[in-house]
């Protein structure tokens, strides 16, 4: 669409609400129009409340929410916070003879506005089917009809989940075991060495040439890895994790695995730019501002993070700590004896702290004795009620979970007095293998709970993809714990997913799973301040829709009723662009169409 046809399209969209169209066409000042529009929306809201019979109940709720969003967007406070006035932008496009200096209208912007106005006028049209028949019956007859409807729903979700194979499925197990054999042959090793975690750390795949000998790399992938290596951007994969990939690179079932460890070209370029510019900080979460002493991060009253080691057996591209992790399994990444001692003493001197999350990096790369010494020291502090160990080795290096290690960790547990839990990070069902399951089971059989933190990226965000993961996680003994919105870091823009998709996934996919399986909380991590629970709509507001279709949110920190802390302004990725990308990847956009009505 050229500019002229886009403005014409804008006129058609504005005409969805006739009163709004009339106001925008009046020969009045912007402030007078703002006043009339806000009054119109207030009246519309009153009408919606008074005439609730006019709309079906759920359309009524969509309508109420959409009006609330538009009213908020029109507020001068929102414009000031977001630095953008949707009203002025639309008014100029419709009524001004010149739009010089104005950002071009995008299809993404038009799509947002169209859905918002359809919502405001009670025309979202997302409820196409008639009310279910069982509602007009009662007793056994109603129950049978309801049961038939529920069976249909269950079959549909099971069918959708069956698209995503897991490492426990026979076919994939066979493939992954062939891959393992090929890697063993390449290195000339036996099962004995393969099952030794130290062999894997000694043989981490650090170069595109080695990786290319074991799995097919596209020229783009090989080029990006080579450029990353040349510029000292961390890259590395354990031989075990490599064995989970599709050696043929058919771009089907292993895309989530490759995306985690193969840095895309735009990521590499952005990282190089950061490195060349001293002014740029990669510390997106402002961890430096929440670290009262080396090795410690504190964002909550009772919990602290202890980071004894800042390296991992492989590097996740979207890692929040990529500003601290200098290389894969690198020397000199440990905190150092003196600093570690000071950090532990700091915890010891603060009896109000009762939970310590030991993370990094990956603390299970420490030698058994080092880990035991940290755990024993923490266990001596009477005020520590819980120790969480954050590790991805269950996914990247399950060989690390030896009987000795599990015993060291389990010994610290004392029912009624101190709990130990393991928090891990599975991203996709393809990572759930017999080896990973055995590692999880070792902890479970020793009475240690294992929880999962999922980072919701573009690569695991398709319909029912995360639901399939939750199902499998529970079956191997892992409890879904958090689902994180991918951080809004520039270098990992291509991994981001609109917040609306997280909300949609929770309501329309996770919700179909039993309560024992959908145990995770969807969260947005507010830099410096900590987690914001997305399930609670009162924790955020949409304050703008930008010309490129991105929504701007104002997040309210968790402690908003306890302390006067600032809100946080966040610009999301555009829903339209996200859907277009899914479409290019073969998804049916129709399956996602309700996404526009999640705010
Ligand atoms: S395992 Fe965690 S700390 Fe290590 S690279 Fe991945 S996200 Fe970062």
Boltz pocket constraint, residues with backbone or C-beta under 6 A from the ligand:
constraints:
  - pocket:
      binder: B
      contacts: [[A, 311], [A, 312], [A, 314], [A, 315], [A, 316], [A, 318], [A, 319], [A, 320], [A, 321], [A, 325], [A, 360], [A, 361], [A, 362], [A, 392]]
      max_distance: 6.0
